[in-house]
Amino acid sequence: MDIVYLFIEEHISLVLLFLTLIFAVYWVVTLITFYHLIRFGIGTQPKRLATVFLMGSVIFFCLSALFIFLDLVH
């Protein structure tokens, strides 16, 4: 029984590590896109688009993290 428990515990930590890496890459790409929209945009339209993009990314991240947490708990 202890071997099964240790295998499951190790497997979950590998899954969490993989998901953490995916989210880290997602945030790097999001922030690079946000920076380029703000830095190289002319006028206010790209800045508004960048703000909407960032808010959508935050909402998507929170929903994804919530669903992953609920899936791992239950």
PDB file with SEQRES, HELIX, SHEET and CRYST1 records, atoms N, CA, C and O in Angstrom:
SEQRES   1 A   74  MET ASP ILE VAL TYR LEU PHE ILE GLU GLU HIS ILE SER          
SEQRES   2 A   74  LEU VAL LEU LEU PHE LEU THR LEU ILE PHE ALA VAL TYR          
SEQRES   3 A   74  TRP VAL VAL THR LEU ILE THR PHE TYR HIS LEU ILE ARG          
SEQRES   4 A   74  PHE GLY ILE GLY THR GLN PRO LYS ARG LEU ALA THR VAL          
SEQRES   5 A   74  PHE LEU MET GLY SER VAL ILE PHE PHE CYS LEU SER ALA          
SEQRES   6 A   74  LEU PHE ILE PHE LEU ASP LEU VAL HIS                          
HELIX    1 AA1 ASP A    2  PHE A   40  1                                  39    
HELIX    2 AA2 GLN A   45  VAL A   73  1                                  29    
CRYST1    1.000    1.000    1.000  90.00  90.00  90.00 P 1           1          
ATOM      1  N   MET A   1       0.821  -1.195   0.000  1.00  0.00           N  
ATOM      2  CA  MET A   1       0.000   0.000   0.000  1.00  0.00           C  
ATOM      3  C   MET A   1       0.861   1.253   0.000  1.00  0.00           C  
ATOM      4  O   MET A   1       0.525   2.238  -0.658  1.00  0.00           O  
ATOM      5  N   ASP A   2       1.958   1.225   0.727  1.00  0.00           N  
ATOM      6  CA  ASP A   2       2.829   2.398   0.773  1.00  0.00           C  
ATOM      7  C   ASP A   2       3.486   2.669  -0.574  1.00  0.00           C  
ATOM      8  O   ASP A   2       3.714   3.825  -0.929  1.00  0.00           O  
ATOM      9  N   ILE A   3       3.790   1.620  -1.321  1.00  0.00           N  
ATOM     10  CA  ILE A   3       4.407   1.794  -2.633  1.00  0.00           C  
ATOM     11  C   ILE A   3       3.437   2.488  -3.588  1.00  0.00           C  
ATOM     12  O   ILE A   3       3.833   3.367  -4.354  1.00  0.00           O  
ATOM     13  N   VAL A   4       2.170   2.092  -3.540  1.00  0.00           N  
ATOM     14  CA  VAL A   4       1.153   2.723  -4.394  1.00  0.00           C  
ATOM     15  C   VAL A   4       1.005   4.186  -4.015  1.00  0.00           C  
ATOM     16  O   VAL A   4       0.930   5.047  -4.892  1.00  0.00           O  
ATOM     17  N   TYR A   5       0.961   4.480  -2.726  1.00  0.00           N  
ATOM     18  CA  TYR A   5       0.822   5.860  -2.259  1.00  0.00           C  
ATOM     19  C   TYR A   5       2.008   6.715  -2.714  1.00  0.00           C  
ATOM     20  O   TYR A   5       1.823   7.846  -3.164  1.00  0.00           O  
ATOM     21  N   LEU A   6       3.211   6.179  -2.598  1.00  0.00           N  
ATOM     22  CA  LEU A   6       4.398   6.933  -3.022  1.00  0.00           C  
ATOM     23  C   LEU A   6       4.397   7.151  -4.534  1.00  0.00           C  
ATOM     24  O   LEU A   6       4.798   8.217  -5.002  1.00  0.00           O  
ATOM     25  N   PHE A   7       3.952   6.159  -5.301  1.00  0.00           N  
ATOM     26  CA  PHE A   7       3.888   6.314  -6.753  1.00  0.00           C  
ATOM     27  C   PHE A   7       2.895   7.408  -7.137  1.00  0.00           C  
ATOM     28  O   PHE A   7       3.184   8.243  -7.993  1.00  0.00           O  
ATOM     29  N   ILE A   8       1.720   7.398  -6.498  1.00  0.00           N  
ATOM     30  CA  ILE A   8       0.711   8.421  -6.796  1.00  0.00           C  
ATOM     31  C   ILE A   8       1.223   9.799  -6.393  1.00  0.00           C  
ATOM     32  O   ILE A   8       1.039  10.770  -7.127  1.00  0.00           O  
ATOM     33  N   GLU A   9       1.868   9.888  -5.224  1.00  0.00           N  
ATOM     34  CA  GLU A   9       2.399  11.172  -4.770  1.00  0.00           C  
ATOM     35  C   GLU A   9       3.470  11.691  -5.730  1.00  0.00           C  
ATOM     36  O   GLU A   9       3.493  12.880  -6.049  1.00  0.00           O  
ATOM     37  N   GLU A  10       4.347  10.814  -6.187  1.00  0.00           N  
ATOM     38  CA  GLU A  10       5.387  11.213  -7.134  1.00  0.00           C  
ATOM     39  C   GLU A  10       4.770  11.623  -8.469  1.00  0.00           C  
ATOM     40  O   GLU A  10       5.213  12.594  -9.081  1.00  0.00           O  
ATOM     41  N   HIS A  11       3.769  10.906  -8.917  1.00  0.00           N  
ATOM     42  CA  HIS A  11       3.113  11.205 -10.183  1.00  0.00           C  
ATOM     43  C   HIS A  11       2.424  12.566 -10.138  1.00  0.00           C  
ATOM     44  O   HIS A  11       2.513  13.337 -11.094  1.00  0.00           O  
ATOM     45  N   ILE A  12       1.744  12.864  -9.045  1.00  0.00           N  
ATOM     46  CA  ILE A  12       1.062  14.153  -8.919  1.00  0.00           C  
ATOM     47  C   ILE A  12       2.068  15.288  -8.898  1.00  0.00           C  
ATOM     48  O   ILE A  12       1.813  16.334  -9.495  1.00  0.00           O  
ATOM     49  N   SER A  13       3.195  15.120  -8.235  1.00  0.00           N  
ATOM     50  CA  SER A  13       4.183  16.190  -8.205  1.00  0.00           C  
ATOM     51  C   SER A  13       4.797  16.409  -9.591  1.00  0.00           C  
ATOM     52  O   SER A  13       5.139  17.539  -9.938  1.00  0.00           O  
ATOM     53  N   LEU A  14       4.939  15.344 -10.386  1.00  0.00           N  
ATOM     54  CA  LEU A  14       5.428  15.518 -11.755  1.00  0.00           C  
ATOM     55  C   LEU A  14       4.394  16.248 -12.606  1.00  0.00           C  
ATOM     56  O   LEU A  14       4.750  17.089 -13.431  1.00  0.00           O  
ATOM     57  N   VAL A  15       3.130  15.934 -12.409  1.00  0.00           N  
ATOM     58  CA  VAL A  15       2.066  16.628 -13.134  1.00  0.00           C  
ATOM     59  C   VAL A  15       2.046  18.110 -12.750  1.00  0.00           C  
ATOM     60  O   VAL A  15       1.922  18.977 -13.615  1.00  0.00           O  
ATOM     61  N   LEU A  16       2.166  18.393 -11.465  1.00  0.00           N  
ATOM     62  CA  LEU A  16       2.184  19.787 -11.024  1.00  0.00           C  
ATOM     63  C   LEU A  16       3.388  20.535 -11.581  1.00  0.00           C  
ATOM     64  O   LEU A  16       3.276  21.701 -11.959  1.00  0.00           O  
ATOM     65  N   LEU A  17       4.532  19.874 -11.633  1.00  0.00           N  
ATOM     66  CA  LEU A  17       5.716  20.507 -12.209  1.00  0.00           C  
ATOM     67  C   LEU A  17       5.495  20.808 -13.687  1.00  0.00           C  
ATOM     68  O   LEU A  17       5.836  21.896 -14.151  1.00  0.00           O  
ATOM     69  N   PHE A  18       4.935  19.869 -14.425  1.00  0.00           N  
ATOM     70  CA  PHE A  18       4.655  20.064 -15.851  1.00  0.00           C  
ATOM     71  C   PHE A  18       3.660  21.200 -16.062  1.00  0.00           C  
ATOM     72  O   PHE A  18       3.858  22.040 -16.940  1.00  0.00           O  
ATOM     73  N   LEU A  19       2.587  21.234 -15.262  1.00  0.00           N  
ATOM     74  CA  LEU A  19       1.604  22.311 -15.383  1.00  0.00           C  
ATOM     75  C   LEU A  19       2.193  23.668 -15.011  1.00  0.00           C  
ATOM     76  O   LEU A  19       1.859  24.683 -15.624  1.00  0.00           O  
ATOM     77  N   THR A  20       3.057  23.687 -14.023  1.00  0.00           N  
ATOM     78  CA  THR A  20       3.724  24.931 -13.646  1.00  0.00           C  
ATOM     79  C   THR A  20       4.596  25.443 -14.782  1.00  0.00           C  
ATOM     80  O   THR A  20       4.624  26.645 -15.048  1.00  0.00           O  
ATOM     81  N   LEU A  21       5.300  24.555 -15.445  1.00  0.00           N  
ATOM     82  CA  LEU A  21       6.123  24.965 -16.588  1.00  0.00           C  
ATOM     83  C   LEU A  21       5.255  25.491 -17.732  1.00  0.00           C  
ATOM     84  O   LEU A  21       5.616  26.471 -18.384  1.00  0.00           O  
ATOM     85  N   ILE A  22       4.127  24.851 -17.977  1.00  0.00           N  
ATOM     86  CA  ILE A  22       3.221  25.321 -19.031  1.00  0.00           C  
ATOM     87  C   ILE A  22       2.704  26.719 -18.701  1.00  0.00           C  
ATOM     88  O   ILE A  22       2.686  27.597 -19.564  1.00  0.00           O  
ATOM     89  N   PHE A  23       2.285  26.926 -17.451  1.00  0.00           N  
ATOM     90  CA  PHE A  23       1.788  28.245 -17.056  1.00  0.00           C  
ATOM     91  C   PHE A  23       2.894  29.298 -17.104  1.00  0.00           C  
ATOM     92  O   PHE A  23       2.632  30.450 -17.449  1.00  0.00           O  
ATOM     93  N   ALA A  24       4.124  28.919 -16.763  1.00  0.00           N  
ATOM     94  CA  ALA A  24       5.234  29.873 -16.818  1.00  0.00           C  
ATOM     95  C   ALA A  24       5.495  30.310 -18.265  1.00  0.00           C  
ATOM     96  O   ALA A  24       5.689  31.495 -18.535  1.00  0.00           O  
ATOM     97  N   VAL A  25       5.498  29.350 -19.184  1.00  0.00           N  
ATOM     98  CA  VAL A  25       5.685  29.690 -20.602  1.00  0.00           C  
ATOM     99  C   VAL A  25       4.531  30.556 -21.089  1.00  0.00           C  
ATOM    100  O   VAL A  25       4.736  31.507 -21.843  1.00  0.00           O  
ATOM    101  N   TYR A  26       3.309  30.223 -20.654  1.00  0.00           N  
ATOM    102  CA  TYR A  26       2.136  31.020 -21.033  1.00  0.00           C  
ATOM    103  C   TYR A  26       2.287  32.474 -20.579  1.00  0.00           C  
ATOM    104  O   TYR A  26       1.998  33.395 -21.343  1.00  0.00           O  
ATOM    105  N   TRP A  27       2.738  32.681 -19.338  1.00  0.00           N  
ATOM    106  CA  TRP A  27       2.874  34.047 -18.832  1.00  0.00           C  
ATOM    107  C   TRP A  27       4.022  34.790 -19.508  1.00  0.00           C  
ATOM    108  O   TRP A  27       3.926  36.001 -19.710  1.00  0.00           O  
ATOM    109  N   VAL A  28       5.090  34.109 -19.857  1.00  0.00           N  
ATOM    110  CA  VAL A  28       6.182  34.773 -20.577  1.00  0.00           C  
ATOM    111  C   VAL A  28       5.688  35.256 -21.939  1.00  0.00           C  
ATOM    112  O   VAL A  28       5.965  36.389 -22.334  1.00  0.00           O  
ATOM    113  N   VAL A  29       4.963  34.407 -22.654  1.00  0.00           N  
ATOM    114  CA  VAL A  29       4.434  34.796 -23.965  1.00  0.00           C  
ATOM    115  C   VAL A  29       3.417  35.936 -23.811  1.00  0.00           C  
ATOM    116  O   VAL A  29       3.398  36.865 -24.618  1.00  0.00           O  
ATOM    117  N   THR A  30       2.583  35.862 -22.784  1.00  0.00           N  
ATOM    118  CA  THR A  30       1.598  36.917 -22.547  1.00  0.00           C  
ATOM    119  C   THR A  30       2.273  38.252 -22.274  1.00  0.00           C  
ATOM    120  O   THR A  30       1.881  39.273 -22.839  1.00  0.00           O  
ATOM    121  N   LEU A  31       3.281  38.255 -21.414  1.00  0.00           N  
ATOM    122  CA  LEU A  31       3.940  39.514 -21.070  1.00  0.00           C  
ATOM    123  C   LEU A  31       4.764  40.073 -22.232  1.00  0.00           C  
ATOM    124  O   LEU A  31       4.875  41.290 -22.383  1.00  0.00           O  
ATOM    125  N   ILE A  32       5.338  39.196 -23.045  1.00  0.00           N  
ATOM    126  CA  ILE A  32       6.055  39.675 -24.233  1.00  0.00           C  
ATOM    127  C   ILE A  32       5.077  40.324 -25.206  1.00  0.00           C  
ATOM    128  O   ILE A  32       5.361  41.385 -25.761  1.00  0.00           O  
ATOM    129  N   THR A  33       3.938  39.693 -25.411  1.00  0.00           N  
ATOM    130  CA  THR A  33       2.909  40.267 -26.292  1.00  0.00           C  
ATOM    131  C   THR A  33       2.411  41.588 -25.740  1.00  0.00           C  
ATOM    132  O   THR A  33       2.258  42.554 -26.488  1.00  0.00           O  
ATOM    133  N   PHE A  34       2.155  41.643 -24.440  1.00  0.00           N  
ATOM    134  CA  PHE A  34       1.693  42.870 -23.788  1.00  0.00           C  
ATOM    135  C   PHE A  34       2.721  43.984 -23.961  1.00  0.00           C  
ATOM    136  O   PHE A  34       2.361  45.115 -24.289  1.00  0.00           O  
ATOM    137  N   TYR A  35       3.986  43.675 -23.744  1.00  0.00           N  
ATOM    138  CA  TYR A  35       5.043  44.668 -23.885  1.00  0.00           C  
ATOM    139  C   TYR A  35       5.099  45.212 -25.311  1.00  0.00           C  
ATOM    140  O   TYR A  35       5.202  46.423 -25.509  1.00  0.00           O  
ATOM    141  N   HIS A  36       5.034  44.337 -26.291  1.00  0.00           N  
ATOM    142  CA  HIS A  36       5.129  44.799 -27.672  1.00  0.00           C  
ATOM    143  C   HIS A  36       3.912  45.621 -28.089  1.00  0.00           C  
ATOM    144  O   HIS A  36       4.046  46.579 -28.851  1.00  0.00           O  
ATOM    145  N   LEU A  37       2.739  45.261 -27.601  1.00  0.00           N  
ATOM    146  CA  LEU A  37       1.553  46.059 -27.915  1.00  0.00           C  
ATOM    147  C   LEU A  37       1.653  47.458 -27.298  1.00  0.00           C  
ATOM    148  O   LEU A  37       1.267  48.444 -27.925  1.00  0.00           O  
ATOM    149  N   ILE A  38       2.168  47.538 -26.077  1.00  0.00           N  
ATOM    150  CA  ILE A  38       2.296  48.841 -25.409  1.00  0.00           C  
ATOM    151  C   ILE A  38       3.449  49.646 -26.015  1.00  0.00           C  
ATOM    152  O   ILE A  38       3.296  50.836 -26.293  1.00  0.00           O  
ATOM    153  N   ARG A  39       4.579  49.011 -26.217  1.00  0.00           N  
ATOM    154  CA  ARG A  39       5.798  49.720 -26.626  1.00  0.00           C  
ATOM    155  C   ARG A  39       5.727  50.213 -28.067  1.00  0.00           C  
ATOM    156  O   ARG A  39       6.113  51.349 -28.343  1.00  0.00           O  
ATOM    157  N   PHE A  40       5.253  49.401 -28.973  1.00  0.00           N  
ATOM    158  CA  PHE A  40       5.343  49.750 -30.389  1.00  0.00           C  
ATOM    159  C   PHE A  40       4.025  50.216 -30.985  1.00  0.00           C  
ATOM    160  O   PHE A  40       3.950  50.496 -32.182  1.00  0.00           O  
ATOM    161  N   GLY A  41       2.987  50.303 -30.164  1.00  0.00           N  
ATOM    162  CA  GLY A  41       1.702  50.781 -30.662  1.00  0.00           C  
ATOM    163  C   GLY A  41       1.679  52.301 -30.739  1.00  0.00           C  
ATOM    164  O   GLY A  41       2.242  52.980 -29.880  1.00  0.00           O  
ATOM    165  N   ILE A  42       1.039  52.825 -31.750  1.00  0.00           N  
ATOM    166  CA  ILE A  42       0.914  54.272 -31.920  1.00  0.00           C  
ATOM    167  C   ILE A  42      -0.521  54.654 -31.585  1.00  0.00           C  
ATOM    168  O   ILE A  42      -1.467  54.074 -32.117  1.00  0.00           O  
ATOM    169  N   GLY A  43      -0.675  55.618 -30.714  1.00  0.00           N  
ATOM    170  CA  GLY A  43      -2.004  56.045 -30.300  1.00  0.00           C  
ATOM    171  C   GLY A  43      -2.500  55.240 -29.104  1.00  0.00           C  
ATOM    172  O   GLY A  43      -1.732  54.545 -28.437  1.00  0.00           O  
ATOM    173  N   THR A  44      -3.793  55.351 -28.852  1.00  0.00           N  
ATOM    174  CA  THR A  44      -4.352  54.678 -27.679  1.00  0.00           C  
ATOM    175  C   THR A  44      -4.971  53.322 -27.993  1.00  0.00           C  
ATOM    176  O   THR A  44      -5.171  52.513 -27.087  1.00  0.00           O  
ATOM    177  N   GLN A  45      -5.274  53.064 -29.249  1.00  0.00           N  
ATOM    178  CA  GLN A  45      -5.936  51.803 -29.599  1.00  0.00           C  
ATOM    179  C   GLN A  45      -5.112  50.565 -29.224  1.00  0.00           C  
ATOM    180  O   GLN A  45      -5.672  49.648 -28.623  1.00  0.00           O  
ATOM    181  N   PRO A  46      -3.815  50.486 -29.544  1.00  0.00           N  
ATOM    182  CA  PRO A  46      -3.040  49.302 -29.143  1.00  0.00           C  
ATOM    183  C   PRO A  46      -2.927  49.163 -27.627  1.00  0.00           C  
ATOM    184  O   PRO A  46      -2.854  48.048 -27.111  1.00  0.00           O  
ATOM    185  N   LYS A  47      -2.913  50.281 -26.916  1.00  0.00           N  
ATOM    186  CA  LYS A  47      -2.825  50.220 -25.457  1.00  0.00           C  
ATOM    187  C   LYS A  47      -4.122  49.679 -24.855  1.00  0.00           C  
ATOM    188  O   LYS A  47      -4.095  48.931 -23.878  1.00  0.00           O  
ATOM    189  N   ARG A  48      -5.242  50.058 -25.436  1.00  0.00           N  
ATOM    190  CA  ARG A  48      -6.524  49.491 -24.986  1.00  0.00           C  
ATOM    191  C   ARG A  48      -6.587  48.005 -25.297  1.00  0.00           C  
ATOM    192  O   ARG A  48      -7.021  47.208 -24.465  1.00  0.00           O  
ATOM    193  N   LEU A  49      -6.158  47.636 -26.484  1.00  0.00           N  
ATOM    194  CA  LEU A  49      -6.129  46.233 -26.862  1.00  0.00           C  
ATOM    195  C   LEU A  49      -5.224  45.438 -25.922  1.00  0.00           C  
ATOM    196  O   LEU A  49      -5.569  44.327 -25.520  1.00  0.00           O  
ATOM    197  N   ALA A  50      -4.080  45.999 -25.574  1.00  0.00           N  
ATOM    198  CA  ALA A  50      -3.154  45.326 -24.665  1.00  0.00           C  
ATOM    199  C   ALA A  50      -3.778  45.147 -23.286  1.00  0.00           C  
ATOM    200  O   ALA A  50      -3.584  44.109 -22.652  1.00  0.00           O  
ATOM    201  N   THR A  51      -4.518  46.137 -22.817  1.00  0.00           N  
ATOM    202  CA  THR A  51      -5.169  46.036 -21.512  1.00  0.00           C  
ATOM    203  C   THR A  51      -6.239  44.948 -21.520  1.00  0.00           C  
ATOM    204  O   THR A  51      -6.338  44.160 -20.580  1.00  0.00           O  
ATOM    205  N   VAL A  52      -7.039  44.911 -22.586  1.00  0.00           N  
ATOM    206  CA  VAL A  52      -8.065  43.868 -22.705  1.00  0.00           C  
ATOM    207  C   VAL A  52      -7.405  42.493 -22.806  1.00  0.00           C  
ATOM    208  O   VAL A  52      -7.873  41.532 -22.196  1.00  0.00           O  
ATOM    209  N   PHE A  53      -6.327  42.399 -23.569  1.00  0.00           N  
ATOM    210  CA  PHE A  53      -5.596  41.143 -23.706  1.00  0.00           C  
ATOM    211  C   PHE A  53      -5.067  40.665 -22.361  1.00  0.00           C  
ATOM    212  O   PHE A  53      -5.180  39.485 -22.030  1.00  0.00           O  
ATOM    213  N   LEU A  54      -4.488  41.583 -21.581  1.00  0.00           N  
ATOM    214  CA  LEU A  54      -3.941  41.202 -20.278  1.00  0.00           C  
ATOM    215  C   LEU A  54      -5.043  40.773 -19.316  1.00  0.00           C  
ATOM    216  O   LEU A  54      -4.882  39.791 -18.591  1.00  0.00           O  
ATOM    217  N   MET A  55      -6.155  41.495 -19.303  1.00  0.00           N  
ATOM    218  CA  MET A  55      -7.266  41.112 -18.428  1.00  0.00           C  
ATOM    219  C   MET A  55      -7.820  39.739 -18.821  1.00  0.00           C  
ATOM    220  O   MET A  55      -8.138  38.926 -17.954  1.00  0.00           O  
ATOM    221  N   GLY A  56      -7.934  39.485 -20.114  1.00  0.00           N  
ATOM    222  CA  GLY A  56      -8.387  38.176 -20.574  1.00  0.00           C  
ATOM    223  C   GLY A  56      -7.418  37.073 -20.192  1.00  0.00           C  
ATOM    224  O   GLY A  56      -7.835  35.969 -19.839  1.00  0.00           O  
ATOM    225  N   SER A  57      -6.132  37.363 -20.260  1.00  0.00           N  
ATOM    226  CA  SER A  57      -5.122  36.377 -19.873  1.00  0.00           C  
ATOM    227  C   SER A  57      -5.201  36.056 -18.390  1.00  0.00           C  
ATOM    228  O   SER A  57      -5.072  34.897 -17.996  1.00  0.00           O  
ATOM    229  N   VAL A  58      -5.413  37.072 -17.570  1.00  0.00           N  
ATOM    230  CA  VAL A  58      -5.537  36.852 -16.126  1.00  0.00           C  
ATOM    231  C   VAL A  58      -6.778  36.008 -15.831  1.00  0.00           C  
ATOM    232  O   VAL A  58      -6.715  35.076 -15.031  1.00  0.00           O  
ATOM    233  N   ILE A  59      -7.898  36.328 -16.469  1.00  0.00           N  
ATOM    234  CA  ILE A  59      -9.124  35.563 -16.255  1.00  0.00           C  
ATOM    235  C   ILE A  59      -8.942  34.118 -16.715  1.00  0.00           C  
ATOM    236  O   ILE A  59      -9.341  33.188 -16.015  1.00  0.00           O  
ATOM    237  N   PHE A  60      -8.341  33.928 -17.890  1.00  0.00           N  
ATOM    238  CA  PHE A  60      -8.098  32.573 -18.398  1.00  0.00           C  
ATOM    239  C   PHE A  60      -7.182  31.785 -17.462  1.00  0.00           C  
ATOM    240  O   PHE A  60      -7.416  30.605 -17.202  1.00  0.00           O  
ATOM    241  N   PHE A  61      -6.144  32.445 -16.960  1.00  0.00           N  
ATOM    242  CA  PHE A  61      -5.218  31.785 -16.044  1.00  0.00           C  
ATOM    243  C   PHE A  61      -5.927  31.366 -14.760  1.00  0.00           C  
ATOM    244  O   PHE A  61      -5.743  30.244 -14.288  1.00  0.00           O  
ATOM    245  N   CYS A  62      -6.730  32.254 -14.196  1.00  0.00           N  
ATOM    246  CA  CYS A  62      -7.443  31.938 -12.955  1.00  0.00           C  
ATOM    247  C   CYS A  62      -8.428  30.787 -13.151  1.00  0.00           C  
ATOM    248  O   CYS A  62      -8.524  29.902 -12.301  1.00  0.00           O  
ATOM    249  N   LEU A  63      -9.156  30.795 -14.260  1.00  0.00           N  
ATOM    250  CA  LEU A  63     -10.081  29.696 -14.533  1.00  0.00           C  
ATOM    251  C   LEU A  63      -9.344  28.373 -14.743  1.00  0.00           C  
ATOM    252  O   LEU A  63      -9.786  27.333 -14.256  1.00  0.00           O  
ATOM    253  N   SER A  64      -8.240  28.410 -15.453  1.00  0.00           N  
ATOM    254  CA  SER A  64      -7.458  27.192 -15.679  1.00  0.00           C  
ATOM    255  C   SER A  64      -6.908  26.647 -14.368  1.00  0.00           C  
ATOM    256  O   SER A  64      -6.976  25.446 -14.108  1.00  0.00           O  
ATOM    257  N   ALA A  65      -6.364  27.537 -13.548  1.00  0.00           N  
ATOM    258  CA  ALA A  65      -5.828  27.102 -12.257  1.00  0.00           C  
ATOM    259  C   ALA A  65      -6.934  26.541 -11.373  1.00  0.00           C  
ATOM    260  O   ALA A  65      -6.717  25.559 -10.663  1.00  0.00           O  
ATOM    261  N   LEU A  66      -8.112  27.148 -11.407  1.00  0.00           N  
ATOM    262  CA  LEU A  66      -9.235  26.659 -10.616  1.00  0.00           C  
ATOM    263  C   LEU A  66      -9.665  25.266 -11.068  1.00  0.00           C  
ATOM    264  O   LEU A  66      -9.883  24.388 -10.233  1.00  0.00           O  
ATOM    265  N   PHE A  67      -9.788  25.053 -12.370  1.00  0.00           N  
ATOM    266  CA  PHE A  67     -10.185  23.742 -12.864  1.00  0.00           C  
ATOM    267  C   PHE A  67      -9.119  22.673 -12.569  1.00  0.00           C  
ATOM    268  O   PHE A  67      -9.455  21.531 -12.257  1.00  0.00           O  
ATOM    269  N   ILE A  68      -7.863  23.042 -12.667  1.00  0.00           N  
ATOM    270  CA  ILE A  68      -6.801  22.079 -12.342  1.00  0.00           C  
ATOM    271  C   ILE A  68      -6.839  21.748 -10.858  1.00  0.00           C  
ATOM    272  O   ILE A  68      -6.707  20.584 -10.479  1.00  0.00           O  
ATOM    273  N   PHE A  69      -7.020  22.762 -10.012  1.00  0.00           N  
ATOM    274  CA  PHE A  69      -7.095  22.525  -8.580  1.00  0.00           C  
ATOM    275  C   PHE A  69      -8.272  21.626  -8.231  1.00  0.00           C  
ATOM    276  O   PHE A  69      -8.139  20.703  -7.427  1.00  0.00           O  
ATOM    277  N   LEU A  70      -9.429  21.899  -8.840  1.00  0.00           N  
ATOM    278  CA  LEU A  70     -10.612  21.079  -8.558  1.00  0.00           C  
ATOM    279  C   LEU A  70     -10.416  19.646  -9.060  1.00  0.00           C  
ATOM    280  O   LEU A  70     -10.890  18.698  -8.435  1.00  0.00           O  
ATOM    281  N   ASP A  71      -9.722  19.489 -10.180  1.00  0.00           N  
ATOM    282  CA  ASP A  71      -9.488  18.158 -10.729  1.00  0.00           C  
ATOM    283  C   ASP A  71      -8.516  17.377  -9.847  1.00  0.00           C  
ATOM    284  O   ASP A  71      -8.695  16.174  -9.655  1.00  0.00           O  
ATOM    285  N   LEU A  72      -7.502  18.030  -9.313  1.00  0.00           N  
ATOM    286  CA  LEU A  72      -6.529  17.338  -8.477  1.00  0.00           C  
ATOM    287  C   LEU A  72      -7.081  17.021  -7.094  1.00  0.00           C  
ATOM    288  O   LEU A  72      -6.695  16.026  -6.481  1.00  0.00           O  
ATOM    289  N   VAL A  73      -7.986  17.868  -6.601  1.00  0.00           N  
ATOM    290  CA  VAL A  73      -8.545  17.641  -5.266  1.00  0.00           C  
ATOM    291  C   VAL A  73      -9.544  16.499  -5.285  1.00  0.00           C  
ATOM    292  O   VAL A  73      -9.584  15.693  -4.356  1.00  0.00           O  
ATOM    293  N   HIS A  74     -10.350  16.424  -6.336  1.00  0.00           N  
ATOM    294  CA  HIS A  74     -11.416  15.409  -6.355  1.00  0.00           C  
ATOM    295  C   HIS A  74     -11.010  14.278  -7.192  1.00  0.00           C  
ATOM    296  O   HIS A  74     -11.765  13.317  -7.341  1.00  0.00           O  
TER     297      HIS A  74                                                      
END                                                                             
